[in-house]
Amino acid sequence: MQSESAVTGRILALDLGARRIGLAISDPLGITAQGLPTLVRTSKRKDLEALARLASQYQVCRIVVGYPLHLSGEEGAQAVAARRFAEELARVTGLPVELHDERLTTAQAERVLRDSGISLRKRAQAVDQLSAVLILQSYLESRAARAGG
């Protein structure tokens, strides 16, 4: 089995929300993160199918799902839902799916967008995507640090 840091290929990151799923994709070398259009949720089955198609389209080798732990590090209802969704996504796609601590990413995304001066309406549309980018960038940086890079 190759080590996690030796894996090359695109990584898809998800910021799960009740109505939307923010999406981000890495470059093929797993160095940078870029946002993708947000997925508006319909049903769990259709959401999983759409994500599987996206993973295939981008030739994704791994999926990272934001793991919304409480500030204390405890798992709450949203974290349990994210873990269950990640398990189902792994079954549907056949890809490794990892959870990555996303504490404060939505707040950070909202702060960045507020400071950018864009309108509240456009900000609401962009926060899910930016949250996914922040989750993926954090994951990529932690992976590089573990690899000694």
Secondary structure, DSSP 8 states (H G I E B T S, - for coil): ---GGG--SEEEEEEE-SSEEEEEEE-TTS--EEEEEEEE---HHHHHHHHHHHHHHTTEEEEEEEE---TTS---HHHHHHHHHHHHHHHHH-S-EEEEE-TTHHHHHHHHHHHHT--HHHHHHHHHHHHHHHHHHHHHHHHHHHTT-
